[in-house]
Amino acid sequence: MSSSKLPRVPGVRTALSVAAIALSAVAQDPVEARLPTGLSDGLIVPLHRAPSDDGDAAPLWAVGPDYKVSFGTTAEDVGMRFFPVLGVDAPRNLPLAWRTIGVTRGSTDLLDAARQPREAGPLCFEIDHGNCVERYDVRGDGVYQSFVFAGPTAGEGDLVLHGAVETELRAAARSGMHAPLVFADAQGRETVRYGAAFALDAAGRRMPIDTAFDGTVVSLTVPEAWLADAVWPVTVDPLTSRSQTSISGATLASPVIARDDNFNRRMVVYRRASAGNDWDLFGRVMADDLSGQQTILSEVSAAVSVKAADVVAAGSAAGRWVVAMERETATIRSVGIYLHPKSDVNLNTGTNGAIPRPAGRHHGAPKLGGSRTDDLVLVAFESDTDLGGTDQTEVLLTVLDAVNGTLTPRRSANDVSQTPYDAEAVSVSQRGLGGDDQWVVAWQEFSHAVPNDDWDIQINRVNLDGTTDGMRTVTTDVPGNRHAQAPQLAGERGMFGLAYLSRDNTGAAASESGDRLVFRTIGWPSNNVHPTVYTEREIATDGSSLLKLDRRARLLAFDTRTDSHFALAYERRGLLLPAVNHELRVARLAWSGAVLESLVPEASAGFFAEFTPISTVFDDDHQTFALSYADAGGGGIQRVFGRDLEHPAASATTYGVGCQGNISFVNRTGATPPRAGSRFTQIALSGAAPGHPTWLFAAVGPADLPLPLAGNGCRLLLSTQIPLITVGNWIAPQNGVIEVDLELPASVAGADVYWQFLQLVGPTLRTSNGLHTAIR
């Protein structure tokens, strides 16, 4: 509808309103995030090929809660390799490989040389040896190995199966006994258990059988006497599993969460350390309520370690989930791109690719910026000349079309003429509504040409073709005595928030920790050449703890319904006992950076109860911040969690009866209730008498009072116990609609404010109905 559009209330009147309204504000209890839901519980991934393993000759992989397993599919590579999940402290994998080398009965060799490997089901792999079928079933408690003999075998005597074992793990040689074989690492820790075996016939007769080990070959013996009465088929069945005592260090790291608005799904990608040099990556999709979890990405190749990952949803319904991952081998680091149709919930059915990598360069630490409406995705990443990283890292950019897979030419985000420099820890915003909306990237940068230089935060704006509008320095510290590091950026449509850490300049080393966490907002609409960088606001400071922002996670999210709020996740660790005094915190921020509430979704309760950083994204349909993090330390099976952080329950309701027009409350982006810290709220009057003076008043309570010179049925619906606040006055336009733009400062959180319009029509006063806003 057309209206008389009014400017936002000037600062002086806003300040007067805040002073009066704040008198009615009451302390709010923080809105605790919903209870966590496990996103990795009972992880079982069926047989598949890893995206980075090319060709039909590549092994098939499957995954259990505490192991992964590969099966060779060629005649030269038939067998099983069992990888226990060891954790980040283990320097390398310690797999146990099994290859059946003999099946005998007495002196008769029963093994058919023509082995036939095949998939027998989503969780079942078989090798047909002719006289018997060697079968592997992937289960939650391990890999169940069985040998099935369909009918009576040739020969006489005991039936013996021989398997060659290849592993760095150690098990004592022994003669046959009915007991598991326990394989330990070099420190003597039990790592893999090859279970005690049984023989089972078709009549249900079950007999414990002996397992012998000579140091390289395992032998399973079924006695002739038992076979004489057996009803065929006969099955021999040990279980291979990981020993619980083998875990060392964290196994889970840096879950990142994204949301798709077309199918109302979320996706979480997280990494699991099979060993310190072998991180695997899993991607799971689920409904907004975290139900219906399905694994759609499994990158578990033992030849590739995924050192970092990010995920976004490209905007159109025909678009893709886009996963960028840093893949590291013994010789290279590269950025892989995996594109999975958003409508598809099957495993590894997407397209695998990579960012082109010039010879002599290594790429890593990717971050993604998507769009809510189209399929363009910004890929930002670090480039270096050394596998281990040098002191001259460059931030590169390319724009990906997530449907057709094309990339724009790579460009530098930073000014490469300013050498020697080090640019890293890049963070990327999202695009909101398509069109000419642009991305903004932020990173930390250090100049080796400046003595005792400090790390500063730089930003650049990126156009849809991958070109940039020019680097800007957000932080400047002329004496160079404080570092600004680990930036986290969020926002869209020219409105951005930036969080980073500050610490003393005691050297050039990069860090994710500091003693001061700060936030500032940035205005950079598409029609402005230069950004407006607003004043720094302190979020937290602590001389007895370290504050941490993990550069691998997405820790800052922007509320696209209010265009005013952020959720910022960070860690607080004690200086003396960081593994004991470890908290995950989430601060809900107003646009100004004011902390509306600070929550602690998780805190350590004892030694080694650590957690990974919280990743967050905004769910605009439910107006919540979706969170994901992991229990990352201690023994046993660790878990990835999901939960939501909700805004407090604000409301806007009308009351009473007016005699001239109706009052209402709206936010410019839709029906959003009055939240403290909102910049774009609006009190509107419809049905006003055109051409007459009109006032908007606010009060801290309701009433129902007579008015002097009032028209028939006109009442004052505002309490006068505290003087009424005059918000403004206008002449009503011809269409009878007045819309008053207001900011709701953070200081009014918890306040209940009552509003009413009054008009002077000739000699009489006329009033609208009343509006009650519970500002939270």
C-alpha positions in Angstrom: 0.0 0.0 0.0 1.2 3.5 -0.6 2.1 5.6 2.4 3.8 8.6 3.7 7.3 7.1 4.3 9.0 8.7 7.2 12.6 8.7 8.1 13.9 6.8 11.0 13.5 8.6 14.3 16.4 11.0 14.9 19.0 10.0 17.4 18.0 12.5 20.1 14.4 11.4 20.2 15.5 7.8 20.2 17.8 8.4 23.1 15.0 10.1 25.1 12.7 7.2 24.3 15.3 4.7 25.5 15.8 6.6 28.8 12.2 6.3 29.6 11.4 2.9 28.2 14.5 1.4 29.9 12.8 2.1 33.2 10.4 -0.7 32.5 12.9 -3.2 31.2 13.4 -6.3 33.3 16.2 -8.8 33.2 15.7 -11.6 30.8 16.6 -15.1 31.5 18.7 -16.4 28.6 16.9 -18.6 26.2 18.7 -21.8 26.4 19.3 -23.7 23.2 17.2 -26.7 22.6 18.6 -29.9 24.0 21.2 -31.4 21.6 20.5 -34.1 19.1 23.2 -36.5 18.0 24.2 -36.2 14.4 26.8 -38.9 14.3 25.2 -41.5 16.5 25.4 -45.1 15.2 27.3 -43.9 12.0 27.1 -46.7 9.5 28.0 -45.9 5.9 27.3 -48.6 3.3 29.7 -49.8 0.6 30.8 -47.0 -1.7 33.8 -45.6 -3.5 35.5 -42.5 -2.1 35.2 -39.4 -4.3 38.9 -39.1 -4.5 39.5 -42.7 -5.4 39.2 -42.9 -9.2 38.2 -45.8 -11.4 36.5 -49.2 -10.9 39.7 -50.7 -9.6 39.5 -48.5 -6.5 38.5 -50.3 -3.3 35.0 -50.2 -1.9 34.8 -48.6 1.5 32.3 -48.8 4.4 32.2 -47.1 7.7 31.2 -48.0 11.2 31.0 -45.9 14.4 34.7 -46.5 15.3 36.3 -47.9 12.2 36.4 -47.9 8.4 37.0 -50.8 6.2 38.1 -51.3 2.6 37.5 -54.3 0.3 39.7 -54.9 -2.8 37.6 -55.5 -5.9 40.3 -56.7 -8.4 41.9 -60.2 -8.7 45.2 -58.7 -7.5 43.6 -57.0 -4.5 41.0 -59.3 -3.0 40.6 -59.0 0.8 39.8 -56.8 3.7 41.7 -53.9 5.3 40.2 -52.9 8.7 41.1 -49.4 9.9 40.4 -48.7 13.6 39.7 -45.1 14.4 42.8 -44.1 16.4 42.4 -40.4 16.9 44.5 -37.3 16.1 47.4 -38.4 18.4 48.2 -41.5 16.4 50.8 -40.5 13.8 49.4 -42.8 11.1 46.8 -45.5 10.4 47.4 -49.0 11.8 45.2 -51.2 9.6 44.8 -54.9 9.8 44.7 -56.6 6.3 43.2 -60.1 5.8 43.6 -62.2 2.7 42.4 -65.8 2.6 45.3 -67.9 1.3 44.0 -71.5 2.0 41.1 -73.7 2.8 41.9 -77.3 3.4 40.3 -80.5 4.6 43.0 -82.9 5.6 45.4 -82.9 2.7 42.8 -81.7 0.2 43.1 -78.1 -1.0 39.5 -76.6 -1.3 40.4 -73.0 -2.3 39.4 -72.1 -5.9 42.1 -69.9 -7.4 39.5 -67.8 -9.3 38.3 -65.5 -6.6 35.1 -63.6 -7.5 34.6 -60.4 -5.4 31.1 -58.8 -5.4 28.8 -56.5 -3.6 26.1 -58.6 -2.0 24.1 -55.7 -0.5 24.6 -52.2 0.9 26.4 -53.5 3.9 27.7 -56.8 2.6 30.8 -57.8 0.6 31.5 -61.3 -0.6 34.3 -63.2 -2.3 33.3 -66.4 -4.0 36.0 -69.1 -3.6 34.0 -71.8 -5.4 33.8 -74.2 -2.5 33.0 -71.5 0.0 31.8 -67.9 0.1 33.8 -65.5 2.2 31.4 -62.8 3.5 31.8 -59.5 5.3 28.9 -57.8 7.0 29.4 -54.2 8.2 27.8 -53.7 11.6 27.9 -51.3 14.5 30.1 -53.5 16.6 32.6 -54.3 13.8 33.0 -56.3 10.6 31.5 -59.7 10.8 33.5 -62.2 8.8 32.0 -65.5 7.8 32.9 -68.4 5.6 29.9 -70.3 4.2 30.2 -73.9 2.9 27.0 -74.7 0.9 27.5 -78.5 1.0 29.8 -81.3 2.1 33.4 -80.7 1.1 35.9 -83.0 -0.5 38.6 -84.6 1.6 38.6 -86.0 5.2 39.8 -84.6 8.4 39.6 -81.2 10.1 38.4 -78.2 8.0 41.0 -75.4 8.3 40.9 -71.9 7.0 44.1 -69.9 6.6 44.3 -66.1 6.4 47.4 -64.0 5.9 47.4 -61.0 8.2 49.4 -57.9 7.3 49.7 -55.2 10.0 52.1 -53.2 12.1 50.0 -54.2 15.1 51.3 -57.0 17.2 49.7 -60.2 18.5 51.5 -63.0 20.3 51.9 -66.2 18.3 49.9 -69.1 19.8 48.6 -72.6 19.2 44.9 -73.1 18.6 42.5 -72.0 21.3 39.0 -70.7 21.4 39.7 -67.0 22.3 40.0 -63.7 20.4 43.3 -62.6 18.9 44.1 -59.2 20.3 46.4 -56.9 18.3 48.2 -54.1 20.1 50.2 -51.1 19.0 53.8 -50.4 19.8 52.9 -49.0 23.2 51.0 -52.2 24.0 47.5 -50.7 23.7 44.9 -53.0 22.5 43.8 -51.8 19.1 42.0 -54.5 17.0 40.3 -57.6 18.2 39.8 -60.6 16.0 37.0 -62.4 17.7 36.7 -65.9 19.0 35.2 -68.0 16.2 32.3 -70.4 16.1 31.0 -73.0 13.6 27.3 -73.1 13.0 25.3 -75.6 10.9 21.8 -75.4 9.3 20.3 -77.3 12.3 21.4 -74.5 14.7 24.3 -76.5 16.2 26.9 -74.1 17.3 30.5 -75.0 18.3 33.4 -72.9 19.6 36.4 -73.5 17.4 40.1 -72.9 17.8 42.0 -69.9 16.4 45.8 -70.2 16.0 48.3 -67.6 15.0 52.0 -68.1 13.9 52.8 -64.4 13.6 51.6 -63.9 10.0 48.9 -66.5 9.4 45.6 -67.0 11.3 44.2 -70.6 11.2 40.6 -71.5 12.1 40.0 -75.2 12.7 36.6 -77.0 12.5 37.0 -80.5 14.0 36.2 -83.5 11.8 34.1 -85.1 14.5 31.7 -82.1 14.5 31.5 -82.0 10.7 30.5 -85.6 10.6 27.1 -84.7 12.1 26.7 -81.3 10.6 23.7 -80.3 8.5 25.0 -78.2 5.6 25.4 -75.4 4.9 28.1 -74.7 7.5 29.3 -71.2 8.6 32.5 -70.1 10.3 32.1 -66.7 11.9 34.7 -64.5 13.7 34.1 -60.7 14.3 36.8 -58.0 13.7 36.3 -55.0 15.9 38.2 -52.0 17.4 39.3 -52.4 21.0 37.9 -49.5 23.1 41.3 -48.8 24.7 42.9 -47.7 21.4 41.5 -44.2 21.2 44.0 -41.4 21.5 43.2 -37.7 21.4 40.3 -36.1 19.6 38.6 -38.0 16.7 36.0 -35.4 15.7 36.7 -31.9 14.5 35.1 -28.7 13.1 31.5 -29.6 12.1 30.1 -27.0 9.7 26.4 -26.5 9.2 24.5 -25.1 6.3 20.8 -24.8 5.4 18.8 -25.1 2.1 15.6 -23.0 1.9 14.2 -24.9 -1.0 13.9 -28.3 0.6 14.0 -27.0 4.2 17.0 -29.3 5.0 20.2 -28.8 6.9 23.6 -30.3 6.1 26.4 -30.9 8.5 29.9 -31.9 7.3 32.4 -33.0 9.9 35.8 -34.6 10.0 36.9 -37.7 11.9 40.6 -38.6 12.5 41.3 -42.2 11.6 44.8 -41.1 12.5 46.6 -37.8 12.7 47.6 -38.0 9.0 44.2 -39.3 7.8 41.1 -37.2 8.4 37.9 -38.5 6.8 34.9 -36.3 5.9 31.2 -37.1 6.3 28.2 -35.0 5.1 24.8 -35.7 6.5 21.5 -34.1 5.6 18.4 -33.8 7.8 15.2 -32.0 8.3 15.1 -28.7 10.2 14.1 -30.6 13.3 17.2 -32.8 12.9 15.1 -35.9 12.0 15.6 -38.1 9.0 19.4 -38.0 9.0 21.1 -39.5 5.9 24.7 -39.6 4.9 25.2 -38.3 1.4 29.0 -37.7 1.4 31.7 -40.0 2.6 35.3 -39.2 1.8 37.3 -41.9 3.6 40.2 -42.7 1.2 43.3 -43.7 3.1 45.4 -41.9 0.4 43.8 -38.5 1.2 43.4 -36.6 4.4 40.7 -33.9 4.6 42.3 -31.1 6.7 39.4 -28.6 6.4 36.0 -28.3 4.9 33.1 -25.9 4.3 29.5 -26.4 3.0 26.8 -24.1 1.5 23.6 -24.6 -0.4 23.4 -23.0 -3.8 20.1 -21.1 -4.0 17.9 -22.5 -6.7 15.7 -25.6 -6.4 17.8 -27.2 -9.1 21.0 -26.3 -7.3 23.5 -28.2 -5.3 25.0 -28.7 -1.9 28.5 -27.4 -2.4 31.3 -28.9 -0.2 34.8 -27.6 -0.5 37.6 -29.6 1.2 41.3 -29.3 1.7 42.7 -32.6 0.5 46.2 -33.5 1.5 48.4 -36.3 0.3 52.1 -37.0 1.0 53.1 -34.5 -1.7 50.3 -31.9 -2.4 47.5 -29.9 -0.8 44.6 -29.1 -3.1 41.0 -27.8 -2.8 38.4 -30.4 -3.9 34.8 -29.5 -4.8 31.9 -31.8 -4.3 28.5 -30.9 -5.9 25.5 -32.9 -4.7 22.0 -32.3 -6.0 19.8 -30.9 -3.2 16.9 -33.1 -4.2 19.1 -36.3 -3.9 19.6 -38.0 -0.5 21.7 -40.9 -1.9 25.4 -41.5 -1.0 28.2 -40.0 -3.1 26.0 -39.5 -6.2 27.3 -36.0 -6.8 30.1 -34.7 -8.9 33.7 -34.6 -7.7 36.1 -32.0 -8.9 39.0 -29.7 -7.9 40.2 -26.1 -8.1 43.0 -26.1 -10.7 46.3 -26.0 -9.0 49.4 -24.6 -10.8 52.6 -26.5 -10.5 54.5 -25.6 -7.4 51.5 -24.3 -5.5 49.5 -25.8 -2.7 45.8 -24.8 -2.0 43.9 -25.2 1.3 41.6 -23.8 4.0 38.6 -23.2 1.6 35.6 -21.1 2.6 32.4 -20.7 0.6 29.9 -17.9 0.1 26.6 -19.0 -1.4 23.3 -17.3 -2.4 19.7 -17.7 -1.3 18.4 -17.4 -4.9 20.9 -18.4 -7.5 23.6 -21.0 -8.0 26.8 -18.9 -7.9 29.1 -19.8 -5.1 32.3 -17.9 -4.1 35.2 -20.1 -3.3 38.0 -18.4 -1.3 41.1 -20.3 -0.3 44.8 -20.0 0.7 47.6 -20.6 -1.8 51.2 -21.3 -0.9 54.4 -22.6 -2.4 55.2 -25.0 0.4 53.2 -28.1 1.6 53.7 -27.1 5.2 52.9 -23.4 4.6 55.3 -20.4 4.3 55.4 -16.9 5.5 53.9 -15.6 2.2 50.4 -17.1 1.8 48.0 -15.6 -0.7 44.2 -15.5 -0.6 42.7 -16.6 -3.9 39.1 -16.3 -5.2 37.0 -18.0 -7.9 33.3 -18.1 -8.5 31.7 -21.4 -9.1 28.5 -22.1 -11.0 27.2 -24.9 -8.9 24.9 -26.3 -11.7 27.3 -26.5 -14.6 30.5 -26.6 -12.6 32.3 -23.7 -14.4 34.8 -21.5 -12.5 35.9 -17.9 -13.1 39.6 -17.2 -13.4 41.4 -17.2 -10.0 42.2 -13.8 -8.6 43.9 -12.5 -5.5 41.8 -11.0 -2.8 44.8 -9.3 -1.2 47.2 -6.7 -2.8 50.0 -8.9 -4.1 52.2 -5.9 -4.7 52.6 -5.5 -1.0 55.3 -8.1 -0.6 56.5 -9.9 1.4 53.1 -10.5 3.1 51.2 -13.3 4.7 47.4 -13.5 4.1 45.3 -16.2 5.7 42.3 -17.2 7.7 39.8 -16.1 5.1 36.1 -15.8 5.9 33.2 -15.2 3.4 29.8 -13.7 3.6 26.7 -15.0 1.9 24.6 -13.3 -0.9 21.0 -12.7 -0.1 18.6 -12.0 -2.9 20.6 -12.5 -6.1 20.8 -9.7 -8.6 23.8 -7.5 -8.2 24.2 -8.4 -4.6 27.9 -9.1 -3.8 30.1 -11.1 -1.5 32.5 -9.7 1.0 35.6 -11.6 2.2 37.8 -10.9 5.2 41.2 -12.3 6.2 44.1 -11.5 8.4 47.3 -10.1 6.9 50.9 -9.4 8.1 53.7 -7.5 6.3 57.2 -8.7 6.6 58.4 -5.5 5.2 57.2 -3.5 8.3 59.3 -4.0 11.4 57.3 -5.5 14.3 54.2 -5.3 12.2 50.9 -6.6 13.7 48.3 -8.8 12.0 45.4 -6.7 10.6 42.0 -7.6 9.2 41.4 -6.8 5.5 38.2 -7.0 3.6 37.4 -6.9 -0.1 34.1 -7.0 -2.1 33.7 -9.6 -4.8 31.5 -9.3 -7.8 29.6 -12.1 -9.6 32.4 -12.5 -12.2 35.0 -12.9 -9.6 36.5 -9.4 -9.9 37.1 -7.4 -6.7 36.3 -3.8 -5.8 39.5 -3.1 -3.8 41.0 -4.2 -0.5 40.2 -2.2 2.6 41.9 -2.4 6.1 39.4 -2.7 8.9 41.8 -2.6 11.8 44.8 -0.4 12.1 47.1 -0.3 15.1 49.8 2.3 14.4 52.2 1.3 17.2 51.8 -2.3 16.1 51.4 -3.6 19.6 48.1 -5.6 19.1 47.3 -8.3 16.7 43.8 -8.6 15.1 43.3 -12.2 14.0 40.9 -15.1 13.2 38.2 -13.0 11.4 34.6 -14.3 11.2 32.3 -12.5 8.7 28.6 -12.8 8.1 25.9 -10.7 6.5 24.4 -9.9 3.1 22.8 -7.2 1.0 25.4 -4.6 2.1 25.0 -5.3 5.8 27.9 -7.3 7.5 29.2 -8.2 10.9 32.8 -8.9 11.6 34.3 -10.6 14.7 37.9 -11.1 15.5 40.4 -11.6 18.3 42.9 -9.2 19.7 46.1 -10.0 21.5 49.5 -8.5 22.3 52.0 -8.4 19.5 54.7 -10.7 20.9 55.7 -12.0 17.5 54.3 -12.7 14.0 53.0 -16.2 14.6 49.4 -16.7 13.6 47.0 -17.6 16.4 43.4 -18.5 16.9 43.4 -17.2 20.5 43.4 -13.9 22.2 42.5 -12.1 25.4 39.9 -9.8 23.8 37.0 -10.7 21.4 35.6 -7.7 19.5 32.9 -7.1 16.9 32.1 -4.4 14.5 29.5 -3.8 11.8 30.2 -2.9 8.2 27.9 -1.2 5.7 28.9 -1.8 2.1 25.8 -1.7 -0.2 26.4 -2.3 -3.9 26.0 1.4 -4.8 28.8 2.5 -2.4 32.4 2.4 -3.6 33.8 2.4 0.0 32.6 0.6 3.1 31.4 2.2 6.3 33.2 0.5 9.2 31.5 1.2 12.5 33.1 1.4 15.9 34.6 -1.7 17.5 32.6 -3.2 20.3 34.0 -5.5 22.9 32.2 -8.8 23.3 34.4 -10.5 25.9 37.7 -10.0 27.6 39.4 -12.2 30.1 42.9 -12.0 31.6 42.6 -15.5 33.1 41.4 -17.3 30.0 42.1 -17.6 26.4 39.3 -16.7 23.9 39.3 -18.7 20.7 37.8 -18.5 17.2 38.5 -21.5 15.1 39.3 -20.5 11.6 38.0 -23.8 10.1 34.4 -23.3 11.4 31.7 -20.8 10.5 31.1 -19.2 13.8 29.1 -16.1 12.9 25.5 -16.1 11.5 23.3 -13.2 10.4 19.5 -13.0 11.1 18.0 -12.3 7.7 14.5 -11.8 9.1 15.4 -8.8 11.3 18.5 -7.7 9.3 19.8 -6.7 12.8 21.0 -9.7 14.8 23.9 -12.1 14.8 24.9 -15.2 16.7 28.6 -15.5 17.5 30.1 -18.7 18.8 33.5 -18.8 20.5 35.5 -20.8 23.0 36.8 -19.9 26.4 39.7 -21.9 27.8 41.5 -21.6 31.1 45.1 -20.7 30.9 46.3 -23.3 33.4 44.0 -26.3 32.6 42.5 -25.6 29.1 41.2 -29.2 28.9 39.3 -28.8 32.2 38.1 -25.2 32.0 36.7 -25.3 28.5 33.4 -23.6 27.5 31.5 -23.2 24.3 29.7 -19.9 24.3 27.1 -18.3 22.0 26.5 -14.6 22.1 23.3 -13.2 20.6 24.3 -9.7 19.3 22.4 -6.6 18.2 23.5 -4.8 15.1 25.5 -2.4 17.3 27.5 -5.3 18.7 25.7 -5.1 22.1 25.5 -8.6 23.7 21.8 -9.3 24.2 22.5 -12.6 25.9 25.4 -15.0 26.3 24.8 -18.8 26.6 27.0 -21.7 27.4 25.6 -24.7 25.5 28.5 -26.9 26.6 31.2 -26.8 29.3 33.7 -29.3 30.4 32.8 -31.2 33.5 36.2 -32.9 34.0 39.5 -33.8 32.4 39.5 -34.2 28.6 35.8 -33.4 28.2 36.5 -31.0 25.3 34.3 -29.8 22.5 34.9 -28.5 19.0 33.8 -25.0 18.1 30.1 -24.3 17.4 29.2 -23.7 13.8 26.1 -21.7 13.2 23.7 -20.7 10.4 20.4 -18.9 10.4 17.1 -20.7 9.7 14.9 -18.0 8.4 11.8 -20.2 8.3 11.9 -20.9 12.0 13.8 -17.8 13.0 16.4 -19.7 14.9 20.2 -20.0 14.7 21.1 -23.7 13.9 24.1 -24.9 15.8 26.5 -27.8 15.4 29.5 -28.9 17.4 31.2 -32.1 18.6 32.4 -33.8 21.7 36.1 -34.0 20.7 38.1 -35.3 23.5 38.4 -38.2 26.0 37.8 -41.9 25.5 35.0 -43.9 23.9 32.8 -43.0 21.0 32.5 -39.2 20.5 29.5 -37.4 19.0 28.5 -34.6 16.7 25.5 -32.6 18.1 22.9 -30.3 16.6 20.7 -27.9 18.4 18.9 -24.6 17.9 19.3 -21.2 19.5 16.0 -19.4 19.6 15.2 -15.7 20.1 13.3 -15.0 23.3 9.5 -15.0 22.8 8.7 -11.4 21.8 5.2 -10.4 20.8 3.2 -7.5 19.5 -0.6 -7.4 20.2 -3.3 -4.8 19.9 -5.7 -4.1 22.7 -8.6 -1.7 23.5 -10.9 0.1 21.0 -10.0 3.2 19.2 -12.1 5.8 17.4 -9.8 6.7 14.6 -7.6 4.2 12.8 -5.8 1.0 13.6 -2.3 0.6 14.9 0.1 -2.2 14.0 3.7 -3.4 14.3 5.8 -4.8 11.5 9.5 -5.4 10.6 10.5 -4.4 7.1 11.4 -8.1 6.2 8.1 -9.5 7.4 6.1 -10.5 10.4 8.9 -10.5 12.9 8.1 -9.8 16.6 9.8 -6.8 18.4 13.3 -7.9 19.2 15.7 -5.7 21.2 18.4 -4.4 18.9 16.2 -4.4 15.7 16.9 -1.5 13.3 14.0 -1.8 11.0 10.9 -2.0 13.1 7.8 0.0 12.3 4.8 1.3 14.1 2.0 2.0 11.6 -1.4 3.7 11.6 -4.0 3.0 9.0 -7.3 4.8 8.7 -6.1 8.2 9.9 -8.0 11.3 9.1 -6.1 12.9 6.2 -4.5 16.3 6.6 -4.7 16.4 10.4 -2.0 16.6 13.0 -1.0 13.1 14.4 1.2 12.0 17.3 2.6 8.7 18.3 3.0 8.2 22.1 4.6 5.4 24.1 4.2 4.4 27.7 5.4 1.7 30.1 1.9 0.4 30.9 -1.7 0.2 29.6 -4.7 2.2 30.8 -8.3 3.1 29.8 -8.7 6.8 30.6 -11.0 9.6 29.4 -9.5 12.3 27.3 -10.4 16.1 27.4 -11.9 17.3 24.1 -12.2 13.6 23.0 -14.6 12.4 20.4 -17.3 9.9 21.1 -15.7 6.6 22.3 -12.2 7.9 22.2 -10.0 6.8 25.2 -6.4 7.1 26.3 -5.0 3.6 26.4 -1.6 4.5 27.9 -0.7 4.7 31.6 0.3 8.2 32.7 2.0 7.1 35.9 5.3 7.8 34.1 5.0 10.7 31.7 4.1 9.7 28.1 6.9 9.5 25.6 6.3 11.6 22.5 7.8 9.7 19.6 6.9 12.2 16.9 4.2 14.2 15.1 3.1 14.4 11.5 0.3 15.5 9.2 -1.6 12.5 8.1 -1.3 12.0 4.2 -4.3 11.6 1.9 -4.2 7.8 2.1 -4.6 7.9 5.9 -1.4 5.7 6.4 1.5 6.7 8.6 4.5 4.4 9.0 7.0 5.3 11.7 10.5 3.7 11.4 12.0 3.0 14.8 15.1 1.3 16.1 14.7 -0.8 19.2 18.0 -0.5 21.1 19.5 -3.4 22.9 19.0 -1.6 26.2 15.2 -2.1 26.0 15.5 -5.9 26.1 12.9 -7.2 28.5 10.7 -4.1 28.3 7.0 -4.0 27.7 6.1 -0.9 25.8 2.6 0.4 24.9 1.8 2.6 21.9 -1.1 4.7 20.7 -1.7 7.3 18.0 -3.6 10.5 18.7 -5.1 12.9 16.1 -6.5 16.4 16.5 -9.4 16.6 14.1 -11.0 20.0 14.4 -11.6 20.7 18.0 -11.6 17.0 19.1 -9.0 14.4 19.9 -9.2 11.0 18.3 -7.3 7.9 19.2 -6.3 4.6 17.6 -6.5 1.3 19.5 -3.5 0.4 21.6 -0.4 -1.7 20.8 1.5 -3.8 23.4 5.0 -4.8 22.4 6.9 -7.3 24.6 10.4 -6.4 23.4 12.8 -9.3 24.0 
